[in-house]
C-alpha cells in the first residue's frame, strides 16, 4: 500500500501541476468583417420606372442582405460614365458593377445580342430557364470572360411592344427610308427591309422622336413608354414586339472584384440579382396593364403589324441569326443551344400558355 502510494504521488503531482499551470484555452480574436464599397453604373436615366428603379432596388437588396458589408452606390447614365460606355467601365474596373442590356455592347461582343433579346425567340420564362438550366449561363460567361466581366441576369422587361410610329405601316413599302431607333438584332432586321436604324440611349429618345430626327422608335412597353411621354411624340403604337419577346437586363460584374469577395458575399450578389429578375417581371406585368389603359385615354392608336410585314421580318431574322452564328465557333454554339431549347419548350407551351390565352 505504501509503495503504491509512493508511486502515485509523482503522477498526482504532475496532474495537479498540469491542471494548475496549463493556460486556459485562448479566446480566438474576432477580426472585424471586411467591408467593400462598390459603384454601379447604369445605362438608364435616373429613377426611370422599371429599368432605373430595378438597379436601385438591386443595390438596396445587396446592401441589406450583406448587413452593410457590401455597399453599392448607383450612378445613372451620364453621372459617372455615358450610358453606352457601361460595359467598358466595368471591364476596366472604373466601376465594379454595371446595369444595362446586352445588345448595347454588340460592337464589342457580337455574341452579347443572343443574351438580350432575339427576335421571334425565347419568351421570358424560357429565357430564364435556358440561362439557369439549359447551359445559357455558361455560354454567357464564356462570351464575356475575355473582357474580365461576369454577367448575371438582373431583370427582365417581359414581352415588349413593337414601337411608336409617326406614320402607319401598311406594307413593306412603308418601311423603306423609315428612320427608326432600334438596337440589337431587331435593328438589323429593320435595316435589311430598307429602314435607317440608329441606337440611342433612353434619355435621348423623346427629343429625337418629337423633333423628327427619327420617324419611329421602340423603347420598352406601356409602363416605360408612358413615363417617357412617347405618346406625346407619336400617335401609332404597334404590336407585337417581335423584336423583343423578352428583354434581359444584366448585372455586369468586374471579375477581379468579384473574385476578391468572400464566398458569402458572392452568394449574396448572385441571389440579389436573381431576386431582382423576379421582382422586375412582377413589376412589368402589373404596371403594363395599368399604363396601357392610360395610353388609350390619351388617344394612342394601337396598330398590329400586317402579316406581310411580320412574315418578312421573320424571314430576315432567320438570315441575320444564321450569319451571326457563322461568325465564330462560340456564336454557333450559342445559337444551336438556344434554338434547340426553344424547339423543346414550344411543344409544351402550345399545350399550356397558348391554349389558355386562346380560350381566355
N, C-alpha and C positions, 0 to 999 in steps of 0.2 A: 504494500500500500504506500509505504514511504517512497519507494523507488518510483512508483507510478506518479506520485505527487510531484517528485523532483523533476521528472521528465515533462510533466505538463506545465511547469512554471515558465520555462522559456517560451512555449507556444502561446500561453496566456499573455505573457508579457508582450510578445510580438503582435498578437492580435489586438491587445489593448492599445499598444503604441501605434499600430497601423490605423486603428479607428480614430485615435486622438490626433495623429499628425497628418492623416490624409486630407487634403483640402477638399472642401465641398465642391460638387460639380459646378464648373464656371457657368454663369448665365451668359448665353450667346448674345453678343452685341447685335442689336437690331439696327440694320442700315436703313436709313430713310429711302423709300422707293424713289427711283429716278423719275424726274418729270420731263416731259417733252412738249415743245411748243411748235406747232406746225402751222403753215399757211396753206389755204386752199384758194386757188384762183379759178374763176369760172368763166364760161362763155356767155353768161346770162346777165341781163340788166338787173340792177339792184332790186330785190324784192319782187321780181317777175313772178306772177302767180304760177304755181305748179313747178316750173323749172328752177327759178331762183329760190323759191321757198323750199324746194326739195334739198338744195345744197345747204341751206341754213339749218334745216331740221336734221340733216345728216351730221353736221358739225355738233349740234346740240346733243344728239344721241351719243356720239363718241365722248364728248366731254362728261356727260352724266354717267355713262357706263364705266368709264375709267376713273371715276371719282376725282377728276381733275388731273390725273397723272399724264394724260394726253390731251392737251388743249389745242383746239383747232379754231383759227380765225379765218373767216370767209371774206374774200375780196371779189366784188362783182366785176364784170367785164370793163376794162379800162382803168380800174382803180390801181392795179399793180402792173398788169400786162394787158395788151389788147385781146379781145375775145378769141381771135384766130391764132394766137400765139400761146395758148394754154398748154398744149402738148409739149412744145419746146421748153417752156418754163419748168415743167415737171421733169423733163428729160435732163435739163441742165442742173436741176437742184435749186433753182431760184425759189421754187415753192415745192413743198413735199407732196401736195395733193392738187389735183385738178378735177373739175366737174364740167362735163360737156357731153358731146355726142360724137361717136366715132367718125362719121363721114366728113367732119370738118378737116380731118388730117389726111384725106385721100392723096394729096400731093406728096406727102412724106411716106405714108404707109398705105399703099393701094388696097391691101387686104383689110384695112380697117372698115371699109364700106360694108363688108359682109356682116359686121358685128353691130352696125347701126340699124339700118333698115334695108331690106331687099324687096324691090317691087314685086307684087304678087307672091310674096314669100311667106315666111312663118308668121303666125299670129303671136300675140303677146304671151299667151300660155305656152305655146310651142317653143318660142324663143327661149323663155326661161328654162324649160325642160331640156332643150338641146344644150344650153350652156352648162347646166348643173349636172345632167346625167348622160347627155349624148356625145360628150367629147368636145363640145364647143369651147369650154373654158381653156382647155389645154392648147387648142389651136390659137386662141386669142392671146394667151401668154406667149406663145412662140412668135407670133407676129410682132409683138411689142418689145420682146426681150432685147433685140439689138439696140434699142434706144434707152435701155435701163429703166423701163416703165412697166409696172404691173397694172393690168386693168381688172376692174370688178364692175359688175352691173350695180347701179345705184339709182335706179328709177326706170320707169317705162311710161311713156305718154299714151300707150294703148293705140287703138286704131285712129288714124288721123283723117282729116278731110282733104279733098282734092285741091283746094286753094281758092283764092279770091281773084276775080277777073273783072276788068273794066269793059269787056265785050263778051258776047256769047260765043261758045264753042259748039257750033252745029255740025262741024265736019273737019276733016283733015286740012282743008284749005284755010281754016281759021287759025291754025297753029303756025303756019309759015309766016315768019317775020315777027312773031309774038316775042316781046321781051319779058322774061319771067325769072323771078328769083326762085331757084330750085337747086339745092345742093345734092350731093351724093349721086347714086345710081339713077334716081328719078330724073335728075337734071340732064344726065347723059342721054336718056331716052327722049326727053323733050327736044334736045339738040338734034338728034337724028331725024326727028319728024319736022325739022325746019325752024324751030324756035331759037331765040338767042337767050342763053341762060347766064345768070350771074349768081354769085354767092355773096350774101350779105348777112351780117350778124343781126340778131333780133332787134336791137336798138335802132337800126337804120331802115327797117322795112317800111314803116308807115310813111315816112317822109318821101321815100323813093316812089311808093305807090301813089301817093297823093299828088306829087309833083309831075307825074307822068314819066319819070325816069325809067320806070318799068310798067308794063301793062297788067301784070299779074304776079301773084306770089303764093307760095304755100307758106304756112307757118306751122301751126300745130292743129288745133281743133277748137270748138267753140269757147272753151274755158280760157285759153290763152288769147285767142283771136279777139274776143270781146274786150278783154282787158287792154289789148293793144289798140283798140279802136279801129280795127281794119275795116269794119262795116261802114265807117265814115269815108273811107278812101276808095272803096269798090262796092259794086252793087250785087254781083253774082257770086254765089258761094257754091262751089262744085263738090260733088261726091261721086264715087267712093274715093278714099285715099289709097288708090292702087300703089302709089309710090312709097307709102309707109304704112303697111298693115299693122305695124307696131314700130316703136322707135326707142331703142335703148339709150338711156342716159348712163354714162360711165363715170366711175371714180378712177382717176389716174393716180398711181402711187409711185413716187420715186423709189426704185428697187433698193438702193443702198439705205435710204432712210427706213424703209420697211424692215429690212434685214437687221437694222440696229435696234428695233423694238424687242422687248421681251415677248415670249410666246403668248402671254395672256392679253397683251395689248394688240398683238397681231390678230388674235381671235376676235377681239372687240371691234376692230376695224372691219373685218370680214362680215361679222354678224350685223353691225350697224348698217353696212351697205346693203346687205340682203333685206333687212327690215325696211330700209328706205325704198326699195323697189316695190314691195307690197303696199307701203303707205301711199306712194305716188299713184299706183294703179287704182286704189280706192278713191283717192282724191279726184282723179280724172273722170272715173265713171260717174261719180256723184255730181261734180260741177259741170261736166259737159251737158248733162241733161238740163240743168237749170239755165245754162248760158245759151243753149240752142233756142229755148223758148224766148229768151230776152232778145236774141238777134232777130227772130221773126217779128217781134213787136216793133223793131226799128226799121222794118221794111226790107230786110235782106231777102233776096230771091234765091231759094235753093234750086240748084240745077244738077241733073245727072249727066255725066259724060255720055255721049252717044255710043252705042255699041261699036260702031265703026272705029271710033277713036280708041276705045278700050282694047279692041282686038289688035289694032296697030301697035298700041303701047305694049301689049303682051308679047307680040312678035319681036319687037325691038328689044324688050327686056331680056328675052332668051338669048338674043345675039350678043348683047352687052355682057351678060353673065358668062357666056361661053368664052368670049375674048378675054375677060378679066381672069378667068380660071386658067387660061392658057399662058398667062404672063410668066408664071413660075410654078414650081412644084408645090409650094405651100398653098398658093391660091387654089390650085387644082384640088388639093386635099380638103380644103375648107368647103369649096363648092360641092364636092362629092358627098361630104358628110352631111351638110345642110340639106341637100336635095334628097338624099336617102331618108333622112329623118322626116322631112315634110311629106314624102310619099307614104311613109309608115303611119304618120299621125292623121293624115287625111281620111283614111278608111274608117277610123274610129269617129272622127268629128262629123263625117257625113251622117252617121247614125245618131249622134248626140246633139251637139250645138246646132248644126244646120237644120235638122228636123224640128228641134224645139223652136227656133226662130221662125221657121216657115209656118208653124201652127199657131204660134202666139199671135 
